[in-house]
Amino acid sequence: MPISQYLLLVKQVQTVLMFNPRKGIPMEACRWLQRRPRVNSVGVPPSVFNSSTVFRRPPFVKLVYPHGNVARFYAELSPDIPDYIRESVVLGSCYAAPVLLLDPQLLQELKDAVLWERHGQPFSESELSGFLSPTALMMQEFVEVAEETFYALRDFVHSRTSADEIIGLVEKRKKVACSHAEKRFGSSVSSNMPVIMACVDPVKLILPWLLRGKRDMLSTLPWDDLVATGLGIVWVLVVHTQHRRKTHPQKDIRST
């Protein structure tokens, strides 16, 4: 049963991979993850798991949704979003784990869902590995907004909440993300430097279709309570080629 598999994995998964399988498998990054002693459970979304046999060996594990209805809900409300984008973000929320973005160019595909981003010098090996510990980036506030959002969206389908209220809720989520992220990590050193981490909102992936969809169609979607697991705010860590450096002069971002 998916729920039993999910409950087993949710206690173990340290990060969720994101990459475009049509551009090839990022083998260098995968080998780097295999060499890291503290990395022992890297989640791979089901849509890309079979793209390479490398994912059949540790530390990689195939992720499952809490229920099939969760996958269906987000797929039907974001048909124009590539599977590898949608699944990584939604599963990142389901597992309360950061998404590890293996190709910085994919930030362009995520831009509409980004709530906050930090520019800076790419992470060193030790910094990036440190973020992959189970509780390194855990913020209860990012998880708590999920339930409130789910009930607001369900009320919208039943005409108990307006479109303006939903848009207002999305703005509130952005404020939550920015407030807690800046309190933890501070502001960007310079916007001329690359993006090294971000907060992404899965709601923004489904919002356009949700707001313009006919209510009778929306009511046929599986409004199962488990759908809420995919509505948390998600951390994204960006892997640049420089991450393989052992050290660099930048102050450790985790202590900012």
C-alpha positions in Angstrom: 0.0 0.0 0.0 1.4 3.5 -0.9 0.5 4.9 2.5 2.6 2.3 4.4 5.5 2.8 2.0 5.2 6.6 2.3 5.2 6.4 6.1 8.3 4.3 6.1 10.1 6.6 3.6 9.0 9.9 5.1 11.2 9.3 8.2 14.3 8.6 6.0 14.3 10.8 2.9 16.9 13.6 3.1 16.3 15.3 -0.2 14.3 15.0 -3.5 16.1 15.2 -6.8 15.1 17.5 -9.6 16.5 17.3 -13.1 15.3 17.2 -16.7 15.7 13.6 -17.9 15.5 14.7 -21.5 18.8 16.5 -21.1 20.5 13.4 -19.8 21.2 12.0 -16.4 23.4 14.2 -14.2 25.9 11.4 -13.5 28.6 13.6 -12.0 26.1 14.9 -9.3 24.8 11.4 -8.7 28.3 10.0 -8.2 29.0 12.9 -5.8 25.9 11.9 -3.8 27.0 8.3 -3.7 30.3 9.3 -2.2 28.9 11.4 0.6 29.0 9.4 3.9 26.1 11.3 5.5 23.9 11.0 2.5 21.9 7.8 2.7 18.4 8.4 1.4 18.0 10.5 -1.7 14.4 10.5 -3.1 13.9 10.1 -6.8 10.4 11.0 -8.2 8.6 8.1 -10.0 8.6 9.8 -13.4 12.4 9.8 -13.6 13.3 6.8 -11.5 13.5 4.4 -14.4 15.6 6.8 -16.5 18.8 5.2 -15.2 19.9 2.1 -13.4 22.0 4.3 -11.1 18.9 5.1 -9.1 18.5 1.4 -8.2 21.5 1.6 -6.0 22.0 3.5 -2.7 21.6 6.2 -1.6 18.7 6.6 -4.1 15.1 5.5 -3.3 12.0 5.6 -5.4 9.4 8.0 -3.8 5.7 7.2 -3.6 2.8 9.6 -3.0 0.8 9.2 0.2 -2.1 8.2 -2.0 -2.6 7.9 -5.7 -5.2 10.7 -5.4 -2.4 13.2 -4.4 -0.6 12.6 -7.7 -3.8 12.9 -9.7 -4.8 16.1 -8.0 -1.7 18.0 -8.9 -1.3 16.5 -12.3 -4.8 17.6 -13.4 -4.4 21.1 -12.0 -1.0 21.7 -13.7 -1.1 19.9 -17.1 1.3 22.5 -18.6 4.0 21.8 -15.9 6.6 19.2 -16.8 6.3 16.0 -14.7 9.9 16.3 -13.4 9.1 19.8 -12.1 5.7 19.1 -10.6 6.7 15.8 -9.0 9.9 17.1 -7.3 8.1 20.1 -5.8 5.0 18.3 -4.6 7.0 15.4 -3.3 9.4 17.8 -1.6 6.4 19.0 0.3 5.0 15.5 1.0 8.3 14.5 2.5 9.1 17.9 4.1 12.5 17.5 2.4 14.5 20.1 0.4 14.6 19.7 -3.4 18.1 19.3 -4.8 18.2 21.1 -8.1 20.9 19.4 -10.2 20.7 21.9 -13.1 20.7 25.6 -12.2 19.0 26.4 -15.6 15.8 24.8 -14.3 15.4 27.8 -12.1 13.9 29.5 -15.1 11.1 26.8 -15.2 10.5 27.4 -11.5 10.5 31.2 -11.5 6.7 31.6 -11.3 6.6 29.5 -8.2 9.6 31.0 -6.4 8.7 33.0 -3.2 12.2 33.8 -2.0 15.7 33.3 -3.3 19.2 33.8 -2.0 22.1 34.7 -4.2 25.7 33.9 -3.1 28.8 31.9 -3.7 27.9 28.3 -4.5 27.9 25.9 -1.5 31.0 24.0 -0.6 30.7 20.2 -0.2 30.4 20.5 3.6 27.7 23.1 3.5 25.6 21.2 0.9 26.0 18.0 2.8 25.0 19.7 6.0 21.7 20.8 4.6 20.9 17.2 3.7 20.7 16.2 7.4 17.1 15.3 8.4 16.2 18.5 10.3 18.7 21.0 8.9 16.1 23.0 7.0 12.9 21.9 8.8 10.6 24.9 9.5 7.3 24.0 11.1 5.7 27.1 9.7 6.3 25.9 6.1 4.4 22.7 6.9 1.6 24.3 8.9 0.4 26.5 6.0 -0.5 23.4 4.1 -3.6 22.5 6.0 -5.0 26.0 6.0 -4.4 26.3 2.3 -6.1 23.0 1.5 -9.3 23.9 3.3 -9.3 27.4 1.6 -8.9 25.8 -1.8 -11.7 23.3 -1.1 -14.0 26.1 0.1 -13.2 28.0 -3.1 -14.5 25.1 -5.2 -17.7 25.1 -3.2 -18.0 28.9 -3.6 -17.4 29.6 0.1 -14.1 31.4 -0.7 -13.5 34.0 -3.4 -10.7 34.1 -6.0 -9.4 37.3 -4.3 -9.2 35.5 -1.0 -7.2 32.7 -2.6 -4.8 35.2 -4.1 -4.5 36.9 -0.7 -3.7 33.5 0.8 -0.9 33.0 -1.7 0.6 36.4 -0.8 0.4 35.4 2.9 2.4 32.3 2.1 5.0 34.4 0.4 5.3 36.6 3.4 5.7 33.5 5.6 8.5 32.2 3.4 10.4 35.5 3.1 10.1 36.3 6.8 11.4 32.9 8.0 14.0 32.5 5.2 15.5 35.9 5.8 15.5 35.5 9.5 17.4 32.2 9.1 19.8 33.1 6.3 19.7 36.9 5.8 19.5 38.8 2.5 21.4 38.0 -0.6 25.0 39.2 -0.7 24.6 40.4 -4.3 22.0 39.8 -7.0 24.9 39.5 -9.5 25.9 36.2 -7.8 24.1 32.9 -8.7 21.0 31.7 -6.9 22.0 29.1 -4.4 18.8 28.4 -2.6 15.1 29.3 -2.8 11.7 28.7 -1.4 9.1 27.4 -3.8 5.3 27.3 -3.5 3.5 24.3 -5.0 0.3 26.2 -4.9 1.6 28.6 -7.6 2.0 25.6 -9.9 -1.7 24.9 -9.8 -3.1 28.4 -9.2 -3.7 29.4 -12.9 -5.8 26.3 -13.7 -7.5 26.4 -10.3 -8.7 30.0 -10.7 -9.9 29.6 -14.3 -11.3 26.1 -14.0 -15.0 25.5 -14.0 -16.3 24.7 -10.5 -18.2 21.6 -11.6 -14.9 20.2 -13.1 -12.9 21.2 -10.0 -15.4 19.4 -7.7 -14.6 16.1 -9.5 -11.0 16.3 -8.3 -10.0 14.0 -5.4 -10.2 16.5 -2.5 -8.8 13.9 -0.1 -7.2 15.3 3.0 -3.9 13.8 2.0 -3.7 16.3 -0.8 -2.7 18.8 1.9 0.7 17.0 2.2 1.7 18.5 -1.1 0.9 22.1 -0.2 3.8 23.0 2.1 6.4 25.5 1.2 9.5 23.8 -0.2 13.2 24.6 0.1 15.3 24.3 -3.1 19.1 23.9 -3.0 20.9 24.7 -6.2 23.8 22.5 -7.2 26.5 24.4 -9.1 29.7 22.8 -10.4 31.6 24.7 -7.6 29.9 22.6 -4.9 32.6 20.0 -5.3 35.2 22.4 -3.7 36.2 21.3 -0.2 36.1 24.9 1.2 35.7 28.5 0.1 36.2 31.8 1.9 32.4 32.6 2.3 31.1 32.4 5.8 29.1 29.3 6.4 25.5 30.2 5.4 24.0 28.0 8.0 25.3 30.3 10.7 24.1 33.5 9.2 
